[in-house]
């Protein structure tokens, strides 16, 4: 059969078309390869414009910025190192890269690094009961027989309550050595080891003390020799009063602390008794040296902190997953957070400073942020998300009822448990679904989790008792004020020679118990105000003694009141006045006992 004349023409057209396609692809490939080779942050910002991006971000937030220091690292190398703002607004002292900041809880990473160094040397084992490393009888308030391991400490799962008093001091004269501080500060154990994540300063400092015991060196000396010196961190101090680096001490005295509204925090210099947990002070540049040493790099240049690369790999590996999942949560002291990429991070906060260390192990990009502002979020959260992408956590929640929740990190004994109640929050189903993980059993929520902490539901009984105690306190105050105002009114009438003199017979006891009640109110207010100023527990003892004496006085008054009412005939009005004073005194005493305002 003869071939059509159109076929050769069609073949030529197809050939030309294919040639054109190949030509376009050939031109596009170099462009595509070039685009792919551009290095970026995890949020896809080109590194070539990173400094400009940070400058622009700071300018946008400048009106609420005191000082902020930012260091960005890529593959072990510093690519941005800038400081903005004022270290001291009042003195108009600008901040620069030599300005020192308080690390806060990012100091804990030094503890976990030192632990892993001793693990590498065979001096510590992460799964051994820590009692084997401590002096006999060192821990006296354990409630569970289950062993506590170094892994529990790294994962904040030893089960201790939080404590506030004797953690920070206003004078370095109150600082004692780490062993004594731990024994003085030892909290109660609330949870079975391994069951709940309750962020713990005590657990971290205890791990540091174990490093002391096993290395034979004070912890600050160990860190100076085995971390700061190898990394050439000459602008950083971990000594509780910075006596190991007087240059850092001098520069710390040149920086002030501020609120997020730029109000001066007058008392912004404090000394932490459990200093390994939050006591480091230094430049962001030095902090970046430490973070870079913990980040894996493409170059096989050896690690300055560990002899074996496997030790670093182990430290950066997941040590705790969220309950019932394979979702990473903690990596040997680092918290694992899902930004646009999985990242390892740790934040820190003190009375007037905030910090954040974060890095992406895959892209080898890291960031150090330090500010001289309390609870700062624009940089420690906002800038981090700008460079790493937003972090989203969602959980499936079948329970349709919300409720009140408290963080597992809470104070449950002593007068400062009142502060813990301030952290109680009410969550509905939508709120709970935004947690990283929620544990439910038969539609009942057992805990809701974020990387740093678990939140536990508060029972209705507890809520009702808290409400009842507040109402009872309000009633007691009203009755007390009514009695005192009544006495002053009667005293005025007596002075005007219109009424008989008040304060005779049993009336004097009635007046005395009400004046004592007023004194208890003032004493308790003063107690809580003083507690905000970093006092020692011993300096607060006088307030507890006064409250205890009041409780004893109330018991005596009630016994005497019952006796007098049975033996003496008073008018109905007078009986009512005395009984109301007894009720008021009883409610005050119950409040003191119920809220542990006596220790």
Secondary structure, 3 states (H helix, E strand, C coil): CCCCCHHHHHHHHHHHHHHHHHHHHHHHHHHHHHHHHCCECCCCCEHHHHHHHHHHHHHHCHHHCCEEEEEEEECCEEEEEEEEEEEECCCCEECCCCCCEECHHHHHHHHHHHHHHHHHCCCCCCCCEHHHCCCCCCCCCCCCCCCCEHHHHHCCCCCECCCCCCCEECCHHHCCCHHHHHHHHCCCECCCCCCCCECCHHHHHHHHHHHHHHHCCCHHHHHHHHHHCCCCCCCEECCCCCCCCHHHHHHHCCCCCECCCCCECCCCCCEECCHHHCCCEECHHHHHHHHHHCCCCCCCCCCCCCCCHHHHHHHCCCCEECCCCCCEEEECCEEEEECCCEEEEEEEECCCCEEEEEEECCCCEEEEEEECECCCCHHHHHHHHHHHCCCCCCCCCCCCCCEEEEECCCCCCCCCHHHHHCCCEEECHHHHHCCCEEEEECCEEEEEEECCEEEEECCHHHHHHHHHHHHHHHHHHHHHHHHHHHHHHHHHHHHCCCCCCCCCCCHHHHHHHHHHHHHHHHHHHHHHHHHCCCCCHHHHHHHHHHHHHHHHHHHHHHHHHHHHHHHCCCCHHHHHHHHHHHHHHHHHHHHHHHCCCCC
